[in-house]
């Protein structure tokens, strides 16, 4: 099993502090990233089997993930935690190279299996969606199973938010496979821990200033429509809510709509350059140029 800088509980963020180096300064100058999450235990579970993780910290995340322990398996909370930690431990050399990142994700199958074996002789597994940021505006995104990622972008003239699903659920139906006896076409066909990781996709993602990345478990996206995800998030931003409060609203919406599963939502937002919208800086530059032209 790979070592990890810290050992957060399944729904607790890693809190290591990023050193103040040229990489950190560069990201701050470019606006940087900020993240937060909310997670709730489903009424049918005694413990929350989801794991939300942002590392090194919520104020400067370079890795974010939501992992979901597969129902019916042993120690789902252990499986999700082990998989998320393994993915967070990928070095920059690994996550910048898609082929190496795929290989790293496949190794997560053995990591989860070993973590479960320390506690039980039964099998357990986890699904996952994760993002490794190459810069504030670019990331590599991957998923195993039916955890999802969305991109949320403001529409022109402030008329709401546009939402786009970035991942495809790896279910039996989507992969055109027959589910096992007692299974459903909507069940995840890919998962880590039972030799069913498959070939995890690695997708390049671009994130503009002010835009958001939403990572979530199926306990959320199966019970809240894409349109409502966008509306709740956009309304929260317009009201000036912190990202964690918006995530909590998303979780509560799923609960109101009848979700009995564990529910997790993690938002990552790219800040504007120097903390302000670029249009403001352009306006200031235009004003300064006008003054300079008038003076000369």
C-alpha positions as CSV (number, residue, x, y, z in Angstrom):
1,X,0.0,0.0,0.0
2,X,1.3,3.5,-0.8
3,X,2.1,5.9,1.9
4,X,0.1,9.1,2.3
5,X,1.0,12.4,3.9
6,X,-1.9,12.3,6.4
7,X,-4.7,10.1,7.5
8,X,-8.1,11.9,7.4
9,X,-11.3,10.1,8.3
10,X,-13.5,9.1,5.4
11,X,-15.4,12.5,5.2
12,X,-12.6,14.7,6.5
13,X,-10.3,16.8,4.4
14,X,-6.6,16.4,4.4
15,X,-5.2,19.5,6.0
16,X,-1.5,19.5,5.1
17,X,-0.2,23.0,4.3
18,X,1.2,23.7,0.9
19,X,4.7,25.2,1.2
20,X,5.2,28.7,-0.1
21,X,7.2,28.0,-3.2
22,X,7.1,29.3,-6.8
23,X,4.3,26.9,-7.7
24,X,2.1,28.2,-4.9
25,X,2.8,31.9,-5.8
26,X,2.1,31.1,-9.5
27,X,-1.3,29.6,-8.6
28,X,-2.2,32.5,-6.4
29,X,-1.3,35.0,-9.1
30,X,-3.4,33.0,-11.6
31,X,-6.4,33.2,-9.2
32,X,-5.9,29.7,-7.7
33,X,-8.5,27.2,-6.6
34,X,-10.7,26.9,-3.6
35,X,-12.8,23.8,-2.6
36,X,-15.3,22.5,-0.1
37,X,-17.6,19.6,0.4
38,X,-20.6,18.3,2.3
39,X,-21.5,14.6,2.9
40,X,-24.4,12.9,4.7
41,X,-25.0,9.3,5.8
42,X,-27.9,7.6,4.1
43,X,-30.8,6.5,6.3
44,X,-30.2,2.9,5.3
45,X,-26.5,3.0,6.5
46,X,-25.0,3.1,10.0
47,X,-21.8,4.8,8.7
48,X,-21.1,7.0,5.8
49,X,-19.4,5.0,3.2
50,X,-18.5,8.0,1.0
51,X,-15.1,9.7,1.2
52,X,-14.5,13.3,0.2
53,X,-10.9,14.5,-0.1
54,X,-9.1,17.7,-1.2
55,X,-5.4,17.9,-0.9
56,X,-3.2,19.7,0.2
57,X,-6.0,22.0,1.6
58,X,-9.4,23.5,0.8
59,X,-7.7,26.8,0.1
60,X,-5.2,25.3,-2.4
61,X,-6.4,22.0,-3.7
62,X,-4.3,20.2,-6.4
63,X,-6.3,17.0,-6.0
64,X,-10.0,16.5,-5.2
65,X,-12.0,13.3,-5.1
66,X,-15.3,11.7,-4.1
67,X,-15.2,7.9,-3.6
68,X,-18.3,5.8,-2.8
69,X,-18.1,2.4,-1.0
70,X,-20.1,-0.1,-3.0
71,X,-23.3,-1.2,-1.3
72,X,-23.4,-4.8,-0.2
73,X,-19.6,-5.1,0.1
74,X,-17.6,-5.3,3.3
75,X,-16.3,-2.1,4.9
76,X,-17.4,0.3,2.2
77,X,-16.0,3.3,4.2
78,X,-12.6,1.6,4.3
79,X,-12.7,0.9,0.6
80,X,-13.6,4.4,-0.4
81,X,-11.0,5.9,2.0
82,X,-8.2,3.7,0.7
83,X,-9.0,4.4,-3.0
84,X,-9.1,8.2,-2.5
85,X,-5.9,8.2,-0.5
86,X,-4.1,6.1,-3.1
87,X,-5.2,8.5,-5.9
88,X,-4.1,11.5,-3.8
89,X,-0.7,10.0,-3.4
90,X,0.0,10.1,-7.2
91,X,3.1,12.2,-7.9
92,X,3.1,15.1,-10.3
93,X,5.1,13.0,-12.8
94,X,2.3,10.4,-12.6
95,X,-0.8,12.5,-12.9
96,X,0.6,14.7,-15.6
97,X,1.0,11.7,-17.9
98,X,-2.4,10.1,-18.8
99,X,-0.9,6.6,-19.4
100,X,0.9,6.6,-16.1
101,X,-2.2,7.9,-14.3
102,X,-4.4,5.0,-15.8
103,X,-1.8,2.6,-14.5
104,X,-1.9,4.2,-11.1
105,X,-5.7,4.0,-10.9
106,X,-5.5,0.3,-11.8
107,X,-3.1,-0.2,-8.9
108,X,-5.9,1.1,-6.7
109,X,-7.7,-2.2,-7.1
110,X,-5.0,-4.0,-5.1
111,X,-4.8,-1.2,-2.5
112,X,-8.5,-1.5,-1.8
113,X,-8.4,-5.3,-1.6
114,X,-5.5,-5.2,0.9
115,X,-7.2,-2.6,3.0
116,X,-10.3,-4.8,3.3
117,X,-8.3,-7.9,3.9
118,X,-6.9,-6.4,7.1
119,X,-10.4,-6.4,8.5
120,X,-12.4,-9.1,6.8
121,X,-12.2,-12.1,4.5
122,X,-15.2,-10.7,2.6
123,X,-14.9,-8.5,-0.5
124,X,-15.4,-4.8,-0.6
125,X,-15.1,-2.2,-3.4
126,X,-15.4,1.5,-4.2
127,X,-16.2,3.8,-7.1
128,X,-14.5,7.1,-7.6
129,X,-14.4,10.4,-9.4
130,X,-11.2,12.5,-9.1
131,X,-9.4,15.5,-10.5
132,X,-5.7,16.2,-10.6
133,X,-4.9,19.9,-11.3
134,X,-2.0,20.6,-13.6
135,X,-2.7,24.4,-13.2
136,X,-5.6,26.5,-11.9
137,X,-7.3,26.2,-15.3
138,X,-6.4,22.6,-16.4
139,X,-6.9,19.2,-14.8
140,X,-6.9,15.5,-15.6
141,X,-10.3,13.9,-14.6
142,X,-11.1,10.3,-14.2
143,X,-13.9,8.1,-12.8
144,X,-14.5,4.5,-11.9
145,X,-18.1,3.5,-11.7
146,X,-21.0,5.9,-11.3
147,X,-19.5,8.8,-9.3
148,X,-19.9,11.9,-11.5
149,X,-18.2,15.2,-12.4
150,X,-19.9,18.3,-13.8
151,X,-18.6,21.7,-15.0
152,X,-20.7,24.8,-14.1
153,X,-20.2,28.0,-16.1
154,X,-22.1,31.3,-15.8
155,X,-24.2,32.2,-18.8
156,X,-23.9,35.5,-20.6
157,X,-25.2,38.6,-18.8
158,X,-25.6,36.7,-15.6
159,X,-28.6,34.7,-16.7
160,X,-28.1,31.5,-14.7
161,X,-25.6,28.8,-15.0
162,X,-24.8,26.2,-17.6
163,X,-24.0,22.7,-16.4
164,X,-22.3,20.0,-18.4
165,X,-21.7,16.4,-17.3
166,X,-18.0,15.5,-17.8
167,X,-18.0,11.8,-17.0
168,X,-20.0,8.8,-18.2
169,X,-21.4,6.5,-15.6
170,X,-19.7,3.1,-16.1
171,X,-22.9,1.1,-15.5
172,X,-23.9,-2.2,-17.1
173,X,-26.4,-0.4,-19.3
174,X,-23.9,2.2,-20.5
175,X,-21.2,-0.4,-21.1
176,X,-23.7,-2.7,-22.8
177,X,-23.1,-5.6,-20.4
178,X,-25.5,-7.9,-18.7
179,X,-25.7,-7.4,-15.0
180,X,-25.1,-10.3,-12.7
181,X,-28.1,-12.2,-11.2
182,X,-30.0,-9.9,-8.8
183,X,-28.2,-6.8,-10.3
184,X,-29.7,-3.9,-12.2
185,X,-28.6,-2.3,-15.5
186,X,-28.1,0.9,-13.6
187,X,-25.6,-0.6,-11.2
188,X,-21.9,0.3,-11.5
189,X,-20.0,-2.3,-13.7
190,X,-16.6,-0.9,-12.8
191,X,-15.2,-0.6,-9.2
192,X,-11.9,-1.0,-7.4
193,X,-11.3,-3.8,-5.0
194,X,-12.8,-6.8,-6.8
195,X,-10.8,-6.9,-10.1
196,X,-13.3,-4.8,-12.0
197,X,-11.5,-1.5,-12.5
198,X,-11.6,-1.8,-16.2
199,X,-9.8,0.9,-18.2
200,X,-10.4,4.2,-16.3
201,X,-10.7,7.1,-18.7
202,X,-8.4,10.2,-18.2
203,X,-10.1,13.3,-19.6
204,X,-8.4,16.8,-19.9
205,X,-10.6,19.4,-18.4
206,X,-10.4,23.2,-18.7
207,X,-11.8,25.5,-15.9
208,X,-12.2,29.2,-16.6
209,X,-12.1,32.0,-14.1
210,X,-15.2,31.8,-11.8
211,X,-16.2,28.4,-13.1
212,X,-16.8,25.4,-10.9
213,X,-16.1,21.6,-10.9
214,X,-18.7,19.5,-9.1
215,X,-17.8,16.0,-8.0
216,X,-20.5,13.9,-6.5
217,X,-21.6,10.4,-5.5
218,X,-24.7,8.7,-7.1
219,X,-26.6,9.5,-3.9
220,X,-26.7,13.0,-5.2
221,X,-27.0,12.9,-9.0
222,X,-29.6,10.2,-9.1
223,X,-32.0,12.3,-7.0
224,X,-31.2,15.9,-8.2
225,X,-31.6,16.9,-11.8
226,X,-28.8,18.6,-13.7
227,X,-30.9,21.7,-14.0
228,X,-31.5,21.8,-10.2
229,X,-27.8,21.2,-9.5
230,X,-27.1,24.3,-11.6
231,X,-29.9,26.4,-10.0
232,X,-29.0,25.5,-6.4
233,X,-25.3,26.2,-7.0
234,X,-25.9,29.5,-8.9
235,X,-28.4,30.7,-6.3
236,X,-25.9,30.1,-3.5
237,X,-23.2,31.9,-5.3
238,X,-25.5,34.9,-6.0
239,X,-26.3,35.0,-2.3
240,X,-22.6,35.0,-1.4
241,X,-22.6,31.6,0.3
242,X,-19.4,29.8,1.0
243,X,-18.9,26.7,-1.1
244,X,-19.5,24.3,1.8
245,X,-22.9,25.9,2.4
246,X,-23.8,25.4,-1.2
247,X,-22.7,21.7,-1.0
248,X,-24.9,21.3,2.0
249,X,-27.9,22.7,0.0
250,X,-27.2,20.1,-2.7
251,X,-27.1,17.3,-0.2
252,X,-30.3,18.5,1.4
253,X,-32.0,18.7,-2.0
254,X,-31.2,15.0,-2.6
255,X,-32.5,14.1,0.9
256,X,-35.8,15.9,0.2
257,X,-36.1,14.1,-3.1
258,X,-35.9,10.7,-1.4
259,X,-32.3,9.7,-1.5
260,X,-31.6,6.9,1.1
261,X,-28.0,6.5,0.0
262,X,-24.9,8.3,1.3
263,X,-24.8,11.7,-0.4
264,X,-21.6,13.7,-1.2
265,X,-21.0,16.9,-3.1
266,X,-17.6,18.5,-3.6
267,X,-17.2,21.9,-5.3
268,X,-14.0,23.4,-6.7
269,X,-14.0,26.9,-8.0
270,X,-11.3,28.7,-9.9
271,X,-10.8,32.2,-8.5
272,X,-10.4,35.3,-10.7
273,X,-6.9,36.7,-11.3
274,X,-5.9,38.8,-8.3
275,X,-9.2,38.1,-6.7
276,X,-11.3,40.1,-9.3
277,X,-13.0,39.5,-12.6
278,X,-10.8,39.9,-15.5
279,X,-13.3,42.4,-17.0
280,X,-12.6,44.8,-14.1
281,X,-8.8,44.7,-14.7
282,X,-9.4,45.3,-18.4
283,X,-11.6,48.3,-17.6
284,X,-8.9,49.6,-15.3
285,X,-6.3,49.1,-18.0
286,X,-8.4,50.9,-20.5
287,X,-8.9,53.8,-18.1
288,X,-5.2,54.0,-17.5
289,X,-4.4,54.0,-21.2
290,X,-7.0,56.7,-21.7
291,X,-5.4,58.9,-19.0
292,X,-1.9,58.3,-20.4
293,X,-3.1,59.2,-24.0
294,X,-4.7,62.4,-22.6
295,X,-1.5,63.3,-20.7
296,X,0.8,62.9,-23.7
